[in-house]
Amino acid sequence: MNTLEALVVLLCLVFFAPSQPCVSAVNETFRFGILPKSLDNPFFDPVRTGCEARADVYGNVVCVWIGPEQEEPTGAAQVEWIDRMIDQRLAGDPEALDGLAISVVNEESVKEPIRRALDSGMSVICFDSDAANSDRQAYVGTDNVAFGEQLGKVLLQLQPTGGMFALVSIQTPNLELRVRGIRSALLGSTWTEPPDSILYEEAGNITLTLQNMRDLKVANPDLGAIIPLYGTVMQYEDLWIKYVDSHRDLTHVIADAGSNQISLLERGFADGLVGQLPYQSGEVCIDTLLNLRRESGGKPSAHRNSSDLVFGTNLSLLLRIPLILPTLTVDQNFVGNYRILGYVLFCILASLSIVVMAWVLMKRKTYIVRASQPIFLIVVAVGALIMSSSIIPIGFDNENYSVGACSAACIATPWLLSIGFSTVFSALFSKLWRINRVVESAQRFNKQVVTVRDVILPFCLLMVANLIILICWTVVAPLEYVRRDDLGTDPWNRVISSYGTCMTREGQRSVPFVSALVAVNLGALLFANIQAYKARSIQSEFSESKYIALVVAGMMQVSLVGLPVLLLTVDNPPVYYLLRILLVFVITLAIIGLIFVPKMLHKPKENGRQVVVSHGTPSQTVATMV
């Protein structure tokens, strides 16, 4: 090649993309062979058309179509053809190939022939089905894992409710990758595989393949879908129509999208097709082989096993769609009438809270109320009322309220829960703590007085900690009401279900604030359980320490069990709503019932102003003045 010719080739490579080839001005002619898996596979017919059309555009390129008539699973027939092309090259035959593109049947069988073909001076690439561990110089074709993922996604679109599926495949490298992709796409969905779900068939024996598919359905009556990973199962129209007519209860999603497959899909004999663009593969094969020769000045390229030389081709997706789509009814997963239950539970808790507060005020000068400290009881009742009021904003969604109101409810809920919990808990904790101190002082024969300040101090500390976290959360990453789509669509890729939830804006994170609230309150709750354990053997005339310990232990148990369950149901608003209001109801009712009801039912056995408390043996008593 002289200097002028080299300059022309260089300009072509710099200024023209592969999709717009530059007709070479040099006189050298290149012969590139295309070796499919078999010549009788209709999938490869468009590859040949694309290859020959691209070669005609260049003018100095010849597309040579070669290969075995039928596919042979060991790859021996392909190896024979590669060896024949190598022999022609070494013999100096003018019809010898300058490059070869192979759709690999068996990766192991072609590794050595590919190496020898490169040594003979040919450029070698793979298309459609790769031999990634060989010395091939490039790969042209679809990402077969992505291909399989798309097959799985189409099945999810067609049948979002799930079921049992099986696969029909051939033991070739590209189809093994598609299997991996399908399983990845369906992982975590309601679709499952039966044991030995893959039928490995011979590509040319369509009658046997269809019979095996029938047998698979008989062996698995619950089978809901079959996914053939290659399109030749539909090659013989009469056989395929007969098979589908007898299995209308099965969903069929099939790889490839040949003209006969599209025709059958349009007539209702398939549910979905995911196809490659084989014509494009033929074009890109010629482009790639020619560029490999050009970059080495017409000689074989030195590049071998270049992972960066992978040329992807596109996928086409076809679903059976009627001309007039049915009316879509989206399940919004609103709380609905469950909200009435929430209001009833709130009314019960609010009424009880107000009743016990009124009772405390009316009985504030009585022996039992003074012994328990009226301020302690009032704080507990107010906290229960605040906590129970969180039931109201929990039930907000955009069925009856604006998005703005729902967002305000999202912010209000953690405020009411945290402040109510802190109010109740601080009073319970301080009371347990003071009871333990009273007993310890009594054992040392000291007098201990329980003051209002002893109740207020823990309340202030815990309340301040919660307020700091809540204010930072509201300012930095406020919650907003949003609707999210559920997994699965109808057969025409339309969303069929959504749910409303509280989330922070994109780029903001609420996890640190939630974690801080949980750490502060559960940590304090754990410490209170320690105080309750210490007070386990303390007995008073009206067993106040026992009831407080039961409330604290119950709050701890409900929190540890309820929080993980809530996380599992966050995408199901009705269930999520019921769980939250029931948790609030149970905790608040337990607080009111265990703290106040025993006092209301108590009948004093002694007169005077002493509360008799015993610890250990009956002979150990202490009088605590209130």
Stockholm file with secondary structure:
# STOCKHOLM 1.0

chainA/1-626         MNTLEALVVLLCLVFFAPSQPCVSAVNETFRFGILPKSLDNPFFDPVRTGCEARADVYGNVVCVWIGPEQEEPTGAAQVEWIDRMIDQRLAGDPEALDGLAISVVNEESVKEPIRRALDSGMSVICFDSDAANSDRQAYVGTDNVAFGEQLGKVLLQLQPTGGMFALVSIQTPNLELRVRGIRSALLGSTWTEPPDSILYEEAGNITLTLQNMRDLKVANPDLGAIIPLYGTVMQYEDLWIKYVDSHRDLTHVIADAGSNQISLLERGFADGLVGQLPYQSGEVCIDTLLNLRRESGGKPSAHRNSSDLVFGTNLSLLLRIPLILPTLTVDQNFVGNYRILGYVLFCILASLSIVVMAWVLMKRKTYIVRASQPIFLIVVAVGALIMSSSIIPIGFDNENYSVGACSAACIATPWLLSIGFSTVFSALFSKLWRINRVVESAQRFNKQVVTVRDVILPFCLLMVANLIILICWTVVAPLEYVRRDDLGTDPWNRVISSYGTCMTREGQRSVPFVSALVAVNLGALLFANIQAYKARSIQSEFSESKYIALVVAGMMQVSLVGLPVLLLTVDNPPVYYLLRILLVFVITLAIIGLIFVPKMLHKPKENGRQVVVSHGTPSQTVATMV
#=GR chainA/1-626 SS CCHHHHHHHHHHHHHCCTTSCCCCCSCCCEEEEEECSCTTCGGGHHHHHHHHHHHHHHSSEEEEECCCSSCCTTSHHHHHHHHHHHHHHHTTCTTCCSEEEECCSCHHHHHHHHHHHHHTTCEEEEESSCCTTSCCSCEEECCHHHHHHHHHHHHHHHCTTCEEEEEEECSSHHHHHHHHHHHHHHTTSSEECCTTCEEECCTTCHHHHHHHHHHHHHHCTTEEEEEESSGGGGSSHHHHHHHHHTCTTSEEEEECCCHHHHHHHHTTSCSEEEEECHHHHHHHHHHHHHHHHHTTTTSCCCCCSCTTCEEECCEEEEECCCSSCCCCCCBCCCCTTHHHHHHHHHHHHHHHHHHHHHHHHHTTTSHHHHHHCHHHHHHHHHHHHHHHTTHHHHTCCTTTSCHHHHHHHHHHHHHHHHHHHHHHHHHHHHHHHHHHHHHHHHHTTCCCCCCHHHHHHHHHHHHHHHHHHHHHHHHHSCCEEEEEECSCBCTTSCBCBEEEEEECCTTCCCHHHHHHHHHHHHHHHHHHHHHHHHTTTEEETTCHHHHHHHHHHHHHHHHHHHHHHHHHTTTCHHHHHHHHHHHHHHHHHHHHHHHHHHHHHCCCCCCSSEEEEEESSTTCEEEEEC
#=GC SS_cons         CCHHHHHHHHHHHHHCCTTSCCCCCSCCCEEEEEECSCTTCGGGHHHHHHHHHHHHHHSSEEEEECCCSSCCTTSHHHHHHHHHHHHHHHTTCTTCCSEEEECCSCHHHHHHHHHHHHHTTCEEEEESSCCTTSCCSCEEECCHHHHHHHHHHHHHHHCTTCEEEEEEECSSHHHHHHHHHHHHHHTTSSEECCTTCEEECCTTCHHHHHHHHHHHHHHCTTEEEEEESSGGGGSSHHHHHHHHHTCTTSEEEEECCCHHHHHHHHTTSCSEEEEECHHHHHHHHHHHHHHHHHTTTTSCCCCCSCTTCEEECCEEEEECCCSSCCCCCCBCCCCTTHHHHHHHHHHHHHHHHHHHHHHHHHTTTSHHHHHHCHHHHHHHHHHHHHHHTTHHHHTCCTTTSCHHHHHHHHHHHHHHHHHHHHHHHHHHHHHHHHHHHHHHHHHTTCCCCCCHHHHHHHHHHHHHHHHHHHHHHHHHSCCEEEEEECSCBCTTSCBCBEEEEEECCTTCCCHHHHHHHHHHHHHHHHHHHHHHHHTTTEEETTCHHHHHHHHHHHHHHHHHHHHHHHHHTTTCHHHHHHHHHHHHHHHHHHHHHHHHHHHHHCCCCCCSSEEEEEESSTTCEEEEEC
//
